[in-house]
Amino acid sequence: MSVVSRSSRRAVLTGLAGTVAGCAATPPVPLAAGFAPRRIAPILMEPERIIRITVCTRPFRPAGPRLDVETVGESKVVHNYGHGGSGWSLSWGSSAIAARKAMALTGVAGGPPVVAVIGSGALGLTSALQLQRMGARVTIYARERAAFTRSMRATGSWTPDSRIADADRVSAEFPALWEQMARETYATHQTYLGTEGDPVVFSDRYILSGAADLPRTAEPPPIRTAPGVKPITFAEYRLDGLAPRSFPLPVSASPFPVRETRMVSAMQFNVAELAHRLETEFLSQGGRIETRTFNAPADLTTLPEKIVINCTGYGAKALFEDKDLIPVRGQIAWLAPQPEANYGLHFRGVTVLSRPDGIVVQATRNDMNGVGVDDETPDRAEANATIGLVAPLFPSIRRLSSG
């Protein structure tokens, strides 16, 4: 595992952290003789095709995710939150750590341990499943079901170091812990490849630059940062020998009217299907989900279970008065789905990703954008401007045959 400098990382790709990290520091992969990209369909990049605008408050902690154990009355609470923009990408590995800590606390002699999980997002579902796989009986208590959590507003890319920690605030042990979480999560997600509904797939991504001759139909939306927020050096890491590396395409082989194109195959999540699959798997193994709202840590002591894993994400800021938790606002404009356009791209600081539930269009050009902002009100002007930045790619797109 290596640390990647911010300057070299930005030159490769901003917004798809972890997918092609470190490409600038490694030799390019040579193209096979006669290689040509598969035929791709143009994305209908028009504001009139917006079907919804979602805003997610990412739970960023400068020291990294919280995974310690806290005593609340007679209950033991194992925390599992604060993953920034890497919730889905670190879910299985982080939840395995939390589940092992919870199981070590049960001290049950005879019969399966009984554990509660608070929250039904990415971390809540995977924590509950990890506990079940370790032999526990589990109940999830949550204000809302998975389909309505912040986890459902995620971009859907495997981005294990997206706003995961402040490089100046992490402990010396954190990089190794991060690698453990990332590798276990990456491997577990791959067990869902090729299964019904395609909850996890690999798709082609194009990283585009050098397009000064293309017109701009919009100016970049303004950077949003809360007053008084200090600059953060977001930690960035590379997993050596794990994810596929990107490679450059010659201009003649690029389907886009730009001077520089890199291509990579990257893991992505059909978040709606993945969450449904995990919830169904949990319930089929005897798990229970109960609607419950918690307003203070003492409320947890009313549960019959005395071992609890707290997976409340940004909600932990209020519930546990976590003053270290910093909101990071992120907005996605969703265009109507285009099953034929099954690829993603990054251009002019905008990430575009085709999913079965819509085309993701998200401004990711500035790391400090949204830091300290907890306003989840959709901004239509921001959505229109973001779409306008990438729209010039498509009127002149060249469709290439695969042969």
C-alpha positions, -999 to 999 in steps of 0.1 A, spaced: 0 0 0 14 34 -10 6 70 -3 -3 91 -34 5 128 -36 -24 151 -42 -8 167 -73 -2 135 -91 -36 121 -81 -55 151 -95 -36 148 -128 -50 113 -131 -85 116 -119 -105 137 -94 -137 122 -80 -131 85 -86 -107 81 -57 -92 46 -53 -102 35 -88 -71 45 -107 -50 59 -79 -13 62 -86 -15 57 -124 7 87 -130 35 70 -110 34 37 -129 43 28 -165 14 29 -189 -2 -4 -199 5 -10 -236 -25 -15 -259 -29 -49 -275 -25 -49 -312 -57 -39 -329 -74 -28 -297 -104 -6 -301 -129 4 -274 -163 -12 -277 -191 8 -292 -205 33 -268 -238 52 -269 -238 90 -263 -254 101 -230 -283 125 -235 -268 152 -213 -297 177 -211 -312 194 -180 -346 185 -193 -338 148 -186 -333 154 -148 -355 130 -128 -344 140 -94 -317 158 -75 -303 143 -43 -280 158 -17 -260 136 8 -242 148 39 -210 127 41 -199 119 77 -162 130 77 -140 125 107 -104 139 105 -90 109 124 -109 84 103 -139 62 110 -148 57 146 -145 21 157 -140 23 195 -162 8 222 -182 31 246 -201 21 277 -236 36 280 -252 26 313 -252 -12 312 -248 -13 274 -217 -16 254 -217 4 221 -193 -4 193 -191 25 170 -189 21 132 -194 54 115 -176 84 100 -164 70 67 -167 102 47 -174 93 11 -162 57 15 -192 41 33 -200 15 7 -163 11 -3 -152 2 32 -184 -13 45 -176 -50 47 -141 -46 62 -151 -19 87 -182 -39 97 -161 -70 102 -139 -51 127 -170 -38 145 -186 -72 145 -156 -90 160 -154 -64 188 -191 -69 195 -188 -106 196 -159 -104 220 -181 -84 244 -211 -109 244 -195 -134 268 -225 -157 261 -221 -193 273 -245 -214 253 -269 -202 227 -262 -176 200 -251 -141 211 -277 -114 208 -266 -80 193 -284 -49 181 -274 -27 152 -285 9 150 -290 22 114 -299 5 82 -276 21 57 -245 6 41 -227 1 74 -258 -10 93 -266 -38 68 -231 -51 65 -226 -50 102 -257 -70 107 -247 -96 81 -212 -99 95 -227 -106 129 -250 -132 115 -221 -149 97 -203 -150 131 -234 -168 147 -252 -139 163 -289 -132 164 -294 -96 152 -320 -69 153 -316 -37 133 -332 -7 149 -336 23 125 -357 54 119 -359 45 82 -354 15 59 -323 12 37 -341 27 6 -345 61 24 -310 64 41 -282 87 30 -264 56 17 -288 55 -11 -276 88 -24 -241 76 -29 -224 79 -63 -219 42 -66 -182 40 -73 -157 20 -53 -138 49 -37 -122 36 -5 -103 68 3 -129 94 -7 -127 120 22 -118 92 46 -95 112 69 -73 142 73 -37 132 65 -25 155 92 -48 140 119 -46 103 114 -26 80 136 5 61 124 -16 29 125 -44 42 103 -30 34 68 -27 -3 77 -62 -3 92 -75 14 61 -59 -12 38 -74 -40 59 -108 -25 55 -104 -18 18 -91 -51 8 -117 -71 27 -145 -50 13 -132 -52 -22 -130 -90 -20 -165 -94 -4 -182 -71 -30 -168 -93 -57 -188 -123 -44 -219 -104 -57 -204 -101 -93 -225 -120 -118 -254 -126 -95 -290 -118 -103 -298 -81 -106 -261 -72 -110 -257 -55 -76 -220 -51 -82 -204 -48 -117 -172 -36 -134 -177 -8 -160 -155 11 -183 -145 47 -173 -130 74 -194 -108 101 -179 -108 130 -203 -86 161 -206 -71 186 -231 -104 199 -245 -97 236 -247 -113 238 -281 -147 225 -268 -172 252 -260 -185 257 -224 -222 258 -222 -220 267 -184 -197 280 -158 -187 257 -129 -211 260 -100 -196 280 -70 -176 262 -43 -196 258 -11 -177 258 21 -189 267 56 -174 299 70 -144 294 92 -136 259 79 -99 253 78 -83 236 48 -81 198 50 -55 177 35 -76 146 27 -56 114 30 -51 94 -2 -39 59 -4 -32 34 -32 -38 -4 -30 -9 -19 -49 -18 -48 -71 -56 -48 -65 -77 -26 -88 -71 -25 -126 -48 2 -138 -58 28 -163 -41 31 -197 -39 59 -223 -59 57 -255 -45 73 -287 -66 101 -301 -77 78 -330 -90 52 -305 -109 76 -282 -146 80 -288 -145 115 -274 -134 148 -290 -105 155 -266 -67 153 -268 -61 130 -239 -81 99 -228 -74 73 -202 -95 42 -198 -100 19 -168 -123 -8 -157 -137 0 -123 -160 -15 -97 -194 1 -93 -225 -5 -72 -261 -7 -83 -269 8 -49 -306 2 -50 -302 -35 -59 -273 -40 -36 -291 -25 -5 -322 -46 -14 -301 -77 -17 -284 -72 16 -316 -64 34 -333 -95 20 -303 -117 29 -304 -103 65 -341 -110 69 -339 -145 53 -313 -155 79 -337 -147 107 -328 -110 112 -354 -85 124 -358 -48 115 -377 -26 139 -385 11 134 -371 31 163 -358 66 168 -330 74 193 -325 109 206 -298 104 232 -273 76 241 -294 67 271 -322 56 247 -300 27 237 -302 13 273 -339 6 267 -331 -21 241 -332 -57 253 -298 -62 236 -269 -50 257 -243 -51 229 -250 -25 202 -232 -15 170 -238 21 162 -240 27 124 -258 60 124 -234 78 101 -239 116 101 -267 111 126 -240 103 152 -231 140 153 -263 147 172 -269 114 188 -235 111 204 -225 148 203 -195 139 181 -179 173 177 -152 158 154 -178 148 128 -178 173 99 -205 173 72 -194 173 36 -222 182 12 -224 164 -21 -251 168 -48 -261 145 -76 -283 154 -106 -299 122 -119 -308 119 -155 -332 94 -169 -316 59 -172 -299 49 -204 -292 11 -203 -273 13 -236 -248 39 -221 -232 16 -196 -200 35 -188 -187 64 -168 -164 94 -174 -147 123 -157 -144 156 -175 -139 192 -163 -142 182 -127 -175 164 -133 -181 126 -127 -207 109 -148 -217 73 -141 -245 53 -158 -265 32 -133 -298 12 -138 -316 38 -116 -303 68 -135 -273 87 -149 -252 102 -121 -238 137 -128 -218 151 -99 -194 180 -96 -162 167 -78 -136 192 -89 -127 206 -56 -119 187 -24 -131 214 -1 -164 218 -19 -192 212 6 -170 209 37 -188 220 68 -221 224 49 -251 203 61 -277 219 39 -294 191 20 -316 214 -1 -313 204 -38 -298 232 -59 -313 232 -95 -289 259 -107 -259 238 -96 -273 207 -113 -278 226 -146 -243 241 -145 -228 207 -138 -246 191 -167 -235 220 -189 -199 214 -183 -199 179 -199 -227 184 -224 -203 196 -252 -187 161 -253 -217 144 -268 -230 162 -300 -198 152 -318 -192 118 -301 -178 93 -325 -193 58 -322 -166 32 -328 -171 -4 -337 -154 -30 -315 -138 -46 -345 
